[in-house]
Each structure stands twice: as C-alpha cells, then as structure tokens.
Amino acid sequence: MPNPEQIRIISLLSFIILMVLGFRRPILCVVAYMILVYCKLSSYYPILGIIRAESLFAVIIFVGLIIKGDVKQKLFGKNKQINKYFIIFIIWVFVNYMVFAWDKAYSWDNAVYHFIKVIILYIMIIVSIDNERDFKFFFYSFLFMFMYLAYEPSYYFLNKTGGDVHMYGVNYIASIGLLSGHVALANNMNQMIPLALYIIYSKQKIIQKILISLPLIFFLIALVGSGSRGGVVGLAVFGCIFIFNSKNRLKTFVTVFLILSVVFVSSNSLTSTATRIDNESAAGRFIGLTHGIGIFLKGNIFGVGPGCYLFARKYYFSYTMESHNIYGQVIGDLGFPGVIIWFMFIKQLFKNLSESKKRLIDNYMENSSLYWIVTGMQASLIVRLVISMASHGLYYFYWYVMAAMSVSILNLTKNRENSDLEFDHVVYKNSRKKLLK
C-alpha cells in the first residue's frame, strides 16, 4: 500500500489534464477547480499559491462559461427556486458581514473568503452541466475525490502511523485540508457513505460493483480511524435510513444489525469510540444551540457576523469554542433572517430531490443511476443534518454542491425526452418489461 506522499501527484495530474481537456467540455474544468481548491494543491505545490491559481483559474473558467452563453437562463430561468434562495442567502451573508460582523478581519478570513469559493463552484456546476453524461462525471468525480482524500487517514489507521494523540486514544486524520480534524473527517465520511453505497445498486456487472465499492471501503476505514463519536452516531443514523428505504425492512434490519454487531465486536477502535458517547458529551453539543439562541435573545436579532459566533459566545457566556452545532451557528452568525433563508434553501433542496425521484419512478427508472444517486443524496443530507447537531459548517461546500446537483438532476428528469439526454435506456426498458409482466 503506497504512502500518501507517493500518490500525491495524482491530484496535480488530474487537475492539469482536466483543465486542458476542459476547453472542449466545461464540466472538466469545473472538476479541475474543485480538485485545486479542496485537495489543497496550493499547500503541496507552493508555485500554485504564488500565482494565485485558485483565483486565476476561477476567472478563466468563468469567462469560458460566460462565452458559452446560457448563464442567465440556467441561474434565473423557470424552476430555479433554490437558486433564488441561494442568491438571497449570499446577499444576506455579505450584508451581515459588512454591517453586523463583530470582527470583520476574522469573519473574512474564516468564513466569507471560503464562502466565495463555494459560490463560484455552485455557479460553475449549474452552468456547466448540460446532460446526464456531464452530471454523472461530476458526481463520480466528487465521490472519487473524497476517496482520494480519505486514503491518507485510512493509510495511517491501517499502518498505525502518525495520528493525533488524545487522552482517550489516537485519531488518524489527514495532515492538512478537509480531513485534518477528527470531527471533520467523520462528518465527511458520514456524508459520503450513503452516496457510495447506493450507487453500487445501479451497477449490473459484478466487476462494476467491485470497482465502485472502493470508495465505500475507504470511507468506512477512515470513519473508524477518526475516533469521532459523531461518526458512530452518523453510521447508526444511516443504518436506520437504509432500513427505512429498503423494500423488506425486517430482513434488512436483521442484516444491518448482524453486520454492525460484527463490525463493533471486531473493531476495538469503533467500540471504544462508542463507549465515549454519554449524556455529558451530548449536552455539550446541545449547548452550542442554546448559546446561539442566547446570542439572539441578547439583542443580536440580525446576528453577529459570519464566523463571529465564538466572539459573542465568549462575551456572553465565557466560552471560547466554536458552536459545534450548525443550528446554533446559523442563528448566532446570521440571526433570524439567516435562519429563515437557510432553512428555506434546505427545504427546497429536499423538494428538488423528491420531485426528481417521483419523476424517475413515474417513468419506470427505479433501477437507473439517477434514481440511486437521488436516494443517496437524500440519505446523505439527512445524516449530515442529524450529526450537525454536534458540528458546525454553515459555509462548507458540501451543502451547496448537493444543492447544485439537485438543480441539475431535476433539469435532467424534467427534460428526459430531449435527444441530448443520455439516460440508461437499456435498464429502463428491462425494468418496464418486468413491471408489466
């Protein structure tokens, strides 16, 4: 098993190749930008930081998409309600930053600047996806990018090297980037496991199922190695969702119970992590919500500014920690308007997915890739919303990538009769024949 340094070049090569090929197919450039930003290429290759690669390539890609000519239609056309909510949310974040932020420098460095990258990626995704082929390419790129990121903590865990030492054990995390904290690592693995598992159902051949199972394996290993209590909770929540989504719930319940029992018995790391879940730790996370409400009740009706929750928390409650609760974070940071806008945004996200799923079922597409992707997205979002009671991340790109994908997949299901769409016709016909028998 090669060490993370030996495979690091994969991310750089992927970025270069996709950018070159992307001049003919815009979605490739979008994936390249996502890799550049979220694989932290500038941290590993300083020359990219010197030339400000993230800003430079964002401008290049944006110019290309504008030349493409349908930016306005894709962002503001019919049935783009979630885009409208997102635009309102963006406006409120920036107004809040300019008017109400307790510490503008900290707010910019730790929230607004990173959120700008999220906005750029969101627009890129929506504008660049023209057909199912583009959508699937982005989805699989998203999945395998996280598999690449999960490789490093998985390697450390399996080889018992490195790790972040705590009094209760060792957390095996990435050295830098998205997965460099044990809670962040677990949260990301929890959100990716449903996407990785459900897409396996869309594959018909054994070899395809085996290959597409690789991300799931790495996500599970990294989750166990994280040593995060939230990771165990998230895994349990997904188990419940998986049972609920199954056709034979009793059989699935027994299967899931046996598998989890074997995993817990055979994994000392997972068992020891689970034993650390207690009322005190749960209450500590819930305090993040009550403090957010408290900040609001102290007169901060419009919030204290993006990323400034911890300043207000210290001032009012003598706590110096972040919220560790996204619901406390949104009400503390952005106040009552932010809460309303963000929850309307999330509601519309689920509405998009539900409508897409209904259309796929109505068209006998229950075995298509799109159907299983939608199912995985629904489960992923529910898991992340539950575990976000114990973690913040309001400006994190996951929520907004999922929203952008929900727009694209809804467009595909609405316009499937167009000749440029490339649905799984063979699977569709076979499924329909079985249902008609």
Secondary structure, DSSP 8 states (H G I E B T S, - for coil): ---HHHHTHHHHHHHHHHHHHTTTSHHHHHHHHHHHHHTTHHHHSHHHHHTTHHHHHHHHHHHHHHHHS-HHHHHHSTT-HHHHHHHHHHHHHHHHHHHH-S-HHHHIIIIIHHHHHHHHHHHHHHHH--SHHHHHHHHHHHHHHHHHHHHHHHHHHHHT-S-EEETTEEE---SSSTTSSHHHHHHHHHHHHHHHHHHHTT--SHHHHHHHTHHHHHHHHHHHHHT-HHHHHHHHHHHHHHHHHSSSHHHHHHHHHHHHHHHHHH-HHHHHHHHT--HHHHHHHHHHHHHHHHHHHTT-TT-S-TT-HHHHHHHHH---S--S-HHHHHHHHHHHHHHHHHHHHHHHHHHHHHHHHHHHHHTT-TTSHHHHHHHHHHHHHHHHHHHGGG---TT-HHHHHHHHHHHHHHHHHHTTTSTT----HHHHHHHHHHHH-
